[in-house]
Amino acid sequence: MRSDSLSLEHPIERLELFDLNTATWSFLNPPELYIVDNTALVPLRAIYMPDVLFVEIENKPPIEMFVNHQIHYTFRLNCSVPDEWIPFFNRQCNDLDATVHKRSLTLRCGPRELNEHSERVRYAVHQATKAYRQEREALVGRVYEKMKRMETGDAR
């Protein structure tokens, strides 16, 4: 199992995989990562860094709003992105003034820059998704290795 370096901090000690059978994993069916809180009377589990296969801006014109002497163009994404995806998007934006919340992407720029900036933000969405998937794959590897060590009693 490959375990690449991670670019974000993750609570690895609190993460678990319930499916340790790697034969059932695939590109289209990766294992779920769970964050576990064992301090509760009944352990709480929530999905952590859910699988995101493909994120893109839908082919619809953006909604335009004029706010504080700036034009805000809001695009709709094809899916809701998890909070863990946003740092990867922010890294790709460079000098673009863009934010994402769930299924909305807001780009702030002048009308003359809209075509260029919307192409750049589409590329940023693609690159963010690629980086997110790579990070998630490396994280699954780390958690898998941790759980296999726990299974064999190796507390390294």
N, C-alpha and C positions, 0 to 999 in steps of 0.2 A: 504494500500500500504506500503510495507516494504521499509525502508530507512536506509541501513547500512552505516557505516562510510566509507569514501573515503580515498584512499591511495595517490592520487595525487591532486594537486591544479587544479581546473577547474573554468572557468569564469561563474559560475552558474547564475549570474545576467544577462548575455547576452545569455543564452541558452533557447531554447523554444522547445516545442513539438506541432506539429500541430494536432495530433490525441490524444485527451484526453479521448477517449472511450476505456477504458481498456478491454472491451469485444472483441475488434478486435485484441488485442495483443496476440502473442503466442511465443513460443520458436523459431519457424522457421520464424515468422513474427513480430519481435519486432518493436516498433516505432522508427522513425528516430529522432535524436537530431539535432537541428540546432543552429548554432551560428549566432546571428543577430547583424548587425552594423547599428544602427539607426542614425548615424551621417551623412550618405550620403543622398542626395536629395531623392533617392528611396532606402528604406531599403535593405541592402544586406544580403542575407542568404546563408550559406554554411553548408554542413553536418559536424557535429562534432562527433568524436568518432564513426565512422560507425560500424554497426554490423559485427562481424567476427565470423562465425559459427565454422570453422575448419581450422587450419593451420597445415601443415605437410611438411616435406622434401620429395620431389619426389624420387622415387626409381630409380634413375639414378646415375651413378658414378660421383663424383665431378670433376670439372675442376681443374687441378693442375697448379700452377704458383710458380716459385721460385723468391721471392722478398726480397732483403736485408738480405740474409742468412737465410731466413725463407720460409717454404712451406705454400702457401695459397691454401686451398681447398675451392672452391666455389660450393655450392649446390643451387639447384633451389627449391623454395617453390611452393606449389600448388596454391597460390594466392598472390596478392600484399598486404602487411600488411600496415595499416595506421601508421602514425608517432606516434600516441598515444599508439600503441601496443609496441613500442620499449623499453620504460622504464621497462615494465613488463618482457620483454625478458632479458634485462640487469641485472635485479635483480636475475634472475634464473641462470645466467651463472657462478657466483662465480669466480673461478680461470680460467675459459675457456677464451681464447682469440678469441672472436667471435663477428661479427657485422652483422647487417641486413640492407639492403636497398631494399625496395619494394619487389621484388620476389627473391632476392639473399641473401644467407647467406654465409658469409666467415668465415672459421675456420682456425686459424693459429696454427700449431703444427708440430711436427716431424712425419715422416712416422710410427714410432713405436707406437705413441700415437693415430693415426688416428682412429682405431676401437673403442677404449675406449671413446675418445673425441667425435666422431660422435654420439655414443649412448647417451652420456650425453647431447649433444646439441639437439638431438631429444627430449629428456625428457624436456629440458628447453623450447623448442618451445611449447610442450603440456601444461606445467605448466603456461607459459606466457599467452597462449590463455585462459586458465581457469581463471586466475586472471583478465585478461582484461574483460572477459565476466561478472565476478562478479562486477568489478568496474563499468562497463557500466550499469548493472542492478540497482546498488545502485544510480548511477547518474540519471538515468531515474526517479527513485522514488523521488529524491530530486527536480528535475525540475517539475515533475508532481505536487508535493505538493505546490511548489512555484506558479505554474500557477493556481491551484485551489484556492489558497489564493487570487491571483490577480483577479480571476473571481468573488469571493465573496466580494472583496473590503477590505480584511484583509491584511494589509501591513506588517505584522510581519516580 
